[in-house]
Amino acid sequence: MTFMNKVVNATPNISAITKIEVLRFQTSDYNHQILKDFINSSIVHHLDNPTVNQTIELCRFKKIKLPDAFITATAIINHQILITRNVADFKSISSLALLNPFDHDFKV
């Protein structure tokens, strides 16, 4: 996925929930260190009032799981593109910029 270099900022932006989701799985020490290095080189957006309020609004008006709502709110509040393979769960959120990195029609 070399095209990701054109999509992701020089420093990746992730939500605190994404950090938890990435690091919670058991994997080899080698792979875990690679993931930790990625997280440590990223800007991690933590729970703040604007993100909490956006999360509440998303949950009130959309059928969305709480972790997905927090990740979505983080992207919206910080004017970021949400990069996910699971675009179906997010398509109904018009204020969200969305990108599927596995979409073969994607061009930068």
C-alpha positions as CSV (number, residue, x, y, z in Angstrom):
1,M,0.0,0.0,0.0
2,T,2.6,2.5,-1.0
3,F,-0.1,5.0,-2.0
4,M,-0.6,5.5,1.8
5,N,2.4,7.8,1.8
6,K,0.3,10.2,-0.3
7,V,-2.7,9.9,2.0
8,V,-1.4,9.9,5.5
9,N,0.2,13.1,6.9
10,A,3.8,13.0,7.7
11,T,2.7,12.3,11.2
12,P,-0.4,10.0,11.5
13,N,-3.3,11.1,13.6
14,I,-5.2,8.5,15.5
15,S,-7.8,8.4,18.3
16,A,-7.1,7.0,21.8
17,I,-9.6,4.2,20.9
18,T,-7.6,3.3,17.9
19,K,-4.5,3.1,20.1
20,I,-6.3,0.7,22.4
21,E,-7.7,-1.4,19.5
22,V,-4.3,-1.7,17.8
23,L,-2.3,-2.6,21.0
24,R,-4.8,-4.9,22.8
25,F,-4.3,-7.9,20.6
26,Q,-1.8,-10.6,21.4
27,T,0.9,-10.9,18.8
28,S,4.6,-11.6,18.7
29,D,6.9,-9.3,20.6
30,Y,8.3,-8.2,17.3
31,N,5.0,-7.3,15.8
32,H,3.8,-5.6,19.0
33,Q,6.9,-3.4,19.0
34,I,6.3,-2.4,15.4
35,L,2.7,-1.4,16.4
36,K,4.0,0.5,19.4
37,D,6.5,2.3,17.3
38,F,3.7,3.4,14.9
39,I,1.6,4.6,17.8
40,N,4.5,6.4,19.4
41,S,5.2,8.2,16.1
42,S,1.5,9.2,15.8
43,I,-0.5,12.1,17.2
44,V,-3.0,10.4,19.6
45,H,-6.2,12.4,20.1
46,H,-7.6,11.9,23.6
47,L,-11.0,12.5,25.0
48,D,-11.8,16.2,25.1
49,N,-15.0,18.1,25.4
50,P,-15.5,18.8,21.6
51,T,-14.9,15.1,20.8
52,V,-17.2,14.0,23.6
53,N,-20.0,16.3,22.4
54,Q,-19.6,15.1,18.8
55,T,-19.6,11.5,19.9
56,I,-22.9,12.1,21.9
57,E,-24.5,13.7,18.8
58,L,-23.4,10.8,16.6
59,C,-24.8,8.2,19.0
60,R,-28.1,10.1,19.4
61,F,-28.8,10.2,15.7
62,K,-27.0,7.3,14.1
63,K,-26.9,3.6,14.8
64,I,-23.2,3.4,15.6
65,K,-21.1,1.6,18.2
66,L,-19.5,3.8,20.9
67,P,-15.8,3.1,19.8
68,D,-16.7,3.8,16.2
69,A,-18.5,7.0,17.2
70,F,-15.5,8.2,19.2
71,I,-13.1,7.4,16.3
72,T,-15.5,9.2,13.9
73,A,-15.9,12.2,16.2
74,T,-12.1,12.4,16.5
75,A,-11.8,12.5,12.7
76,I,-14.6,15.1,12.3
77,I,-13.4,17.4,15.1
78,N,-9.8,17.3,13.8
79,H,-10.7,17.6,10.1
80,Q,-9.1,14.3,9.3
81,I,-9.9,11.6,6.8
82,L,-11.0,8.3,8.4
83,I,-9.1,5.5,6.7
84,T,-10.9,2.2,7.2
85,R,-11.7,-0.9,5.2
86,N,-15.1,-0.9,6.9
87,V,-16.7,2.0,5.0
88,A,-20.2,0.5,5.2
89,D,-20.6,1.5,8.9
90,F,-19.6,5.1,8.3
91,K,-21.2,6.0,4.9
92,S,-24.3,7.6,6.4
93,I,-22.2,10.2,8.2
94,S,-22.1,13.1,5.6
95,S,-19.7,15.3,7.7
96,L,-17.0,12.5,7.7
97,A,-14.2,12.3,5.0
98,L,-13.8,8.6,4.4
99,L,-11.2,6.5,2.5
100,N,-11.0,2.7,2.0
101,P,-7.3,1.9,1.4
102,F,-8.4,-1.4,-0.2
103,D,-10.5,0.3,-2.8
104,H,-8.7,-0.6,-6.1
105,D,-10.3,2.4,-7.8
106,F,-8.5,4.8,-5.4
107,K,-6.2,7.3,-7.1
108,V,-4.3,10.1,-5.5
